[in-house]
Amino acid sequence: MKRSPILIAALLLLATLVANAEQKPSTATVRDHLWLFACPPGGDAYYLELAGVRGGSRMTPVEGAHWLNVPNLVFVTQDHTRPNLRWTEINWKAKTTMDQWAISFESLKKVSWSAVGSSGSGGLKTLPDIVSIARSYPQVTSVYLDDFVKDRHRRADMAFAGRPAMSEEELKAMRTQLSKVGRPMEVWTTLYAYDLDPQHPDYTHCEPPLIESLKHFDVIVLWTWKSDDLRNLEKSLARLEAVKPKETKIALGLYLWDYTGVDEKRKADPTYRFGKPVPLELMEFQCSLGLKWLKEDRVRDLVILGNTHLDIGSPSAPWMREWIKKNGDDKLDR
């Protein structure tokens, strides 16, 4: 059967369009660069109790990510929630606790697994298990070093002092271990805005200086601990840009909960000590800046904390969910 020249031309054009579509990568969206910072259920129960939130949270990391409709997860543990080392379970459990967590993460795109958890705990002893997990679960693309300043205390002059959670030698050894995964693995860390400002009352005098460790990180997540300090967010980002290594990327941390803020309306409640949702006007402020910087490529990612504040009635949680619905599909020029 003969084909007309018009039909042949149309088929050739279609083949060209398909080929170009396959070669051209799809445009990234805001959602592609959203992460949920999450811990095992109940990980924040102590802080919620201090804020008079009784009953705590039951939402798991994956439930939180799907509820917000974000594809990526930072999985951070504390001393009381850290999974057992795999070798202690591998001979008697069908799947180790770490494997069970990893299986639940298979519905996500990327996971950053904490080697250093809250309060600077963990370190190299947890790394072999994370390397093993990453070799079996390709969703695990990085390790996270949270609260990288540990042993924080008041000096005689009432200023804060502390030390890096891992030494120079340990950070180098970490890179050597990560190379065993067989593919690139990023290293992320937490940096608080107050540790960029020596004049801030919460600034920590670190020895050796914290700035000397920054060269070891691929991504630094900038967090503003107290919501009142969000007014200075632009200055904080500029300070980090000035001191970070050129190749290191910045992510912006977005709290839903002010862990030490005081809700004046609740001070009379005997069950209340401190802690409150981030006010909605400040949610709007930090998210608007974060979106602007994401589109300008001043920050690579936005990290939302966290799953334990999504199911306790905090107004910042549904606000964030609606913000993601509104902005998540915006295109990024990347």
C-alpha positions as CSV (number, residue, x, y, z in Angstrom):
1,M,0.0,0.0,0.0
2,K,1.4,3.4,-1.0
3,R,1.6,6.2,1.5
4,S,1.0,9.8,0.4
5,P,3.8,12.3,0.8
6,I,1.7,14.2,3.3
7,L,1.3,11.2,5.5
8,I,5.0,10.4,5.3
9,A,5.8,14.0,6.3
10,A,3.4,13.9,9.2
11,L,4.9,10.6,10.5
12,L,8.4,12.0,10.2
13,L,7.4,15.2,12.1
14,L,5.7,13.1,14.8
15,A,8.9,10.9,15.2
16,T,11.0,14.1,15.5
17,L,8.7,15.5,18.2
18,V,8.7,12.3,20.2
19,A,12.5,12.1,20.0
20,N,12.9,15.7,21.2
21,A,10.5,15.1,24.0
22,E,12.5,12.1,25.1
23,Q,15.8,14.1,25.0
24,K,14.5,17.2,26.8
25,P,14.3,16.8,30.5
26,S,11.0,17.8,32.1
27,T,10.9,21.1,33.8
28,A,11.2,20.9,37.6
29,T,8.4,22.2,39.8
30,V,8.4,23.8,43.2
31,R,7.0,20.5,44.6
32,D,10.1,18.6,43.3
33,H,12.2,20.7,45.7
34,L,10.0,20.3,48.8
35,W,11.0,18.1,51.7
36,L,9.4,17.1,54.9
37,F,11.7,17.0,58.0
38,A,10.2,14.1,60.0
39,C,10.9,11.9,63.0
40,P,9.2,8.7,64.2
41,P,5.7,9.2,65.7
42,G,5.9,10.6,69.2
43,G,9.4,12.0,68.7
44,D,8.2,15.5,69.8
45,A,5.8,14.3,72.5
46,Y,7.9,16.0,75.3
47,Y,7.8,19.4,73.6
48,L,4.1,19.1,72.8
49,E,3.4,18.3,76.5
50,L,5.3,21.4,77.6
51,A,2.9,23.4,75.3
52,G,-0.1,21.7,76.9
53,V,-0.8,19.6,73.8
54,R,-2.1,16.4,75.3
55,G,-2.2,13.1,73.4
56,G,0.7,14.0,71.2
57,S,1.0,13.2,67.5
58,R,0.6,9.8,65.8
59,M,1.4,10.7,62.2
60,T,4.3,8.8,60.6
61,P,6.9,10.4,58.3
62,V,5.3,9.0,55.1
63,E,1.8,9.9,56.2
64,G,3.0,13.4,56.7
65,A,4.7,13.6,53.3
66,H,1.6,12.3,51.6
67,W,-0.8,14.6,53.6
68,L,1.2,17.6,52.5
69,N,1.8,16.1,49.0
70,V,5.6,16.5,49.1
71,P,7.8,13.9,47.5
72,N,11.0,14.1,49.6
73,L,11.8,13.3,53.2
74,V,14.4,14.1,55.8
75,F,14.3,11.3,58.3
76,V,15.8,12.4,61.7
77,T,15.8,10.3,64.9
78,Q,16.5,11.1,68.5
79,D,18.1,8.9,71.2
80,H,14.6,7.6,72.2
81,T,13.4,6.9,68.6
82,R,16.6,5.7,66.9
83,P,16.2,2.3,65.2
84,N,18.3,-0.6,66.6
85,L,21.5,-1.3,64.7
86,R,20.8,-3.8,61.9
87,W,23.3,-6.4,63.2
88,T,21.3,-6.7,66.5
89,E,18.1,-7.7,64.6
90,I,19.1,-9.2,61.3
91,N,19.2,-12.8,62.6
92,W,15.8,-12.9,64.3
93,K,13.5,-10.3,62.6
94,A,12.0,-10.9,59.1
95,K,13.0,-7.3,58.4
96,T,15.1,-5.1,60.6
97,T,13.6,-1.9,61.9
98,M,15.7,0.2,59.6
99,D,14.6,-1.9,56.6
100,Q,11.0,-1.5,57.7
101,W,11.4,2.3,57.7
102,A,13.1,2.1,54.3
103,I,10.3,0.0,52.8
104,S,7.8,2.7,54.0
105,F,9.9,5.3,52.2
106,E,9.7,3.5,48.8
107,S,6.7,5.6,47.8
108,L,8.9,8.8,48.0
109,K,11.4,10.2,45.5
110,K,14.3,11.1,47.8
111,V,15.2,10.5,51.4
112,S,17.9,12.0,53.5
113,W,18.7,9.7,56.5
114,S,20.2,11.2,59.7
115,A,23.5,9.9,60.8
116,V,23.6,12.7,63.4
117,G,20.2,13.1,65.0
118,S,18.6,15.7,67.3
119,S,20.9,17.2,70.0
120,G,23.9,16.0,68.0
121,S,23.6,12.4,68.8
122,G,24.7,9.5,66.6
123,G,27.6,9.8,64.3
124,L,29.9,7.3,62.6
125,K,28.5,4.3,64.5
126,T,25.2,4.6,62.6
127,L,26.8,5.2,59.2
128,P,27.5,1.5,58.1
129,D,23.8,0.7,58.5
130,I,22.8,3.8,56.5
131,V,25.3,2.8,53.7
132,S,23.8,-0.7,53.7
133,I,20.3,0.7,53.5
134,A,21.2,3.1,50.7
135,R,22.7,0.2,48.6
136,S,19.4,-1.6,48.8
137,Y,17.0,1.4,48.6
138,P,17.9,3.9,45.9
139,Q,15.4,6.5,47.4
140,V,18.1,7.2,50.1
141,T,20.2,9.8,48.3
142,S,21.9,11.6,51.2
143,V,22.8,11.6,54.9
144,Y,21.7,14.3,57.3
145,L,23.7,15.7,60.2
146,D,21.2,17.5,62.4
147,D,22.1,19.8,65.3
148,F,25.7,19.8,64.3
149,V,26.7,21.7,67.4
150,K,26.6,19.4,70.4
151,D,27.4,19.7,74.2
152,R,25.9,23.3,74.1
153,H,26.2,24.9,77.5
154,R,26.5,28.3,79.2
155,R,30.0,29.6,79.9
156,A,30.8,31.6,83.0
157,D,30.1,34.8,81.0
158,M,26.6,33.3,80.2
159,A,27.4,33.0,76.5
160,F,26.8,29.7,74.8
161,A,29.6,27.3,73.8
162,G,29.8,24.0,72.1
163,R,31.7,21.8,69.6
164,P,31.0,20.2,66.3
165,A,29.1,16.9,66.5
166,M,31.8,15.3,64.3
167,S,35.6,16.0,64.0
168,E,37.5,16.8,60.9
169,E,38.8,13.2,60.8
170,E,35.3,11.8,61.3
171,L,33.8,13.9,58.5
172,K,36.5,12.6,56.1
173,A,35.9,9.0,57.2
174,M,32.2,9.5,56.6
175,R,32.9,10.4,53.0
176,T,35.0,7.3,52.6
177,Q,32.2,5.1,54.0
178,L,29.6,6.8,51.7
179,S,31.7,6.0,48.7
180,K,30.8,2.3,49.3
181,V,27.2,3.0,48.3
182,G,28.4,2.9,44.7
183,R,26.6,6.2,43.6
184,P,26.8,9.8,44.7
185,M,25.5,10.5,48.2
186,E,25.1,14.1,49.4
187,V,25.8,15.2,53.0
188,W,23.3,17.7,54.5
189,T,23.5,19.6,57.8
190,T,21.5,21.9,60.0
191,L,22.7,25.5,60.6
192,Y,20.7,27.8,62.8
193,A,20.5,31.5,61.8
194,Y,21.7,32.6,65.3
195,D,25.0,30.8,64.7
196,L,25.7,33.2,61.8
197,D,25.4,36.3,64.0
198,P,27.9,36.7,66.8
199,Q,25.7,39.5,68.2
200,H,22.7,37.2,68.7
201,P,22.1,36.2,72.3
202,D,21.8,32.5,71.3
203,Y,25.1,32.5,69.3
204,T,27.2,29.5,70.1
205,H,31.0,29.9,70.4
206,C,32.1,26.7,68.7
207,E,35.6,25.2,69.1
208,P,36.9,24.4,66.5
209,P,34.9,27.2,64.7
210,L,31.8,25.8,63.0
211,I,32.7,27.6,59.8
212,E,35.6,25.3,59.3
213,S,33.3,22.3,59.0
214,L,31.1,23.9,56.2
215,K,33.4,22.6,53.4
216,H,32.3,19.1,54.2
217,F,28.6,19.6,53.3
218,D,26.8,19.5,50.0
219,V,23.7,21.2,51.4
220,I,23.2,23.4,54.4
221,V,19.7,23.8,55.7
222,L,19.2,27.3,57.3
223,W,16.8,27.2,60.2
224,T,15.4,30.1,62.2
225,W,14.8,28.7,65.7
226,K,12.6,31.5,67.1
227,S,9.8,32.7,64.9
228,D,10.3,36.3,66.1
229,D,13.7,36.1,64.3
230,L,12.1,35.4,61.0
231,R,12.0,39.2,60.5
232,N,15.8,39.0,59.9
233,L,15.6,36.1,57.4
234,E,17.0,38.0,54.5
235,K,20.0,39.0,56.6
236,S,20.5,35.4,57.7
237,L,20.5,34.1,54.2
238,A,23.0,36.8,53.1
239,R,25.3,35.8,56.0
240,L,25.2,32.2,55.0
241,E,25.9,33.0,51.3
242,A,28.9,35.0,52.4
243,V,30.6,32.2,54.4
244,K,29.6,29.0,52.7
245,P,31.8,27.3,50.1
246,K,30.9,28.2,46.5
247,E,29.8,24.7,45.6
248,T,27.6,24.1,48.7
249,K,23.9,24.5,48.2
250,I,21.5,26.1,50.6
251,A,18.1,24.8,51.6
252,L,15.6,26.9,53.7
253,G,14.1,25.3,56.8
254,L,10.4,26.2,57.4
255,Y,9.2,25.6,61.0
256,L,5.5,25.0,61.6
257,W,6.1,25.2,65.4
258,D,8.0,27.6,67.6
259,Y,9.5,25.3,70.1
260,T,10.4,28.0,72.7
261,G,7.9,30.7,71.8
262,V,5.3,31.7,74.4
263,D,1.6,32.0,73.6
264,E,0.5,34.9,75.8
265,K,-3.1,33.7,75.7
266,R,-2.2,30.4,77.3
267,K,0.1,31.5,80.1
268,A,-2.6,31.1,82.7
269,D,-3.0,27.4,81.8
270,P,-1.1,25.3,84.5
271,T,-0.3,22.7,81.9
272,Y,1.4,25.2,79.6
273,R,5.0,26.2,79.8
274,F,6.1,27.2,76.3
275,G,5.8,26.4,72.6
276,K,3.3,27.6,70.0
277,P,2.4,27.3,66.3
278,V,4.3,29.7,64.1
279,P,1.9,32.7,63.6
280,L,0.2,32.6,60.2
281,E,1.5,36.0,59.2
282,L,5.0,34.7,59.7
283,M,4.2,31.5,57.8
284,E,3.2,33.7,54.9
285,F,6.4,35.7,55.3
286,Q,8.9,32.8,55.4
287,C,7.1,30.8,52.7
288,S,6.9,33.8,50.3
289,L,10.6,34.5,50.7
290,G,11.4,30.8,50.4
291,L,9.4,30.6,47.1
292,K,11.0,33.7,45.7
293,W,14.5,32.4,46.6
294,L,13.7,29.0,45.2
295,K,12.7,30.5,41.9
296,E,15.8,32.7,41.9
297,D,18.0,29.6,42.7
298,R,19.3,31.3,45.8
299,V,18.1,28.2,47.7
300,R,17.9,24.8,46.1
301,D,15.2,23.3,48.4
302,L,12.6,24.0,51.0
303,V,12.4,21.8,54.1
304,I,9.2,21.7,56.2
305,L,9.3,20.7,59.9
306,G,7.5,18.5,60.6
307,N,5.1,15.5,60.7
308,T,4.5,15.7,64.5
309,H,2.8,19.1,64.0
310,L,0.4,18.1,61.3
311,D,-2.3,16.2,63.3
312,I,-2.4,18.2,66.6
313,G,-4.8,21.0,65.5
314,S,-2.1,23.6,64.8
315,P,-3.4,26.2,62.3
316,S,0.1,26.3,60.6
317,A,-0.4,22.7,59.3
318,P,-3.5,23.2,57.1
319,W,-2.1,26.6,56.1
320,M,1.0,24.9,54.8
321,R,-1.0,22.2,53.0
322,E,-3.0,24.9,51.2
323,W,0.2,26.8,50.3
324,I,1.6,23.7,48.7
325,K,-1.6,23.1,46.8
326,K,-1.4,26.7,45.5
327,N,2.3,26.9,44.6
328,G,3.6,23.3,44.3
329,D,3.1,23.0,40.5
330,D,4.8,26.3,39.7
331,K,7.6,25.7,37.2
332,L,11.2,26.3,38.0
333,D,13.7,27.4,35.4
334,R,16.1,24.5,36.0
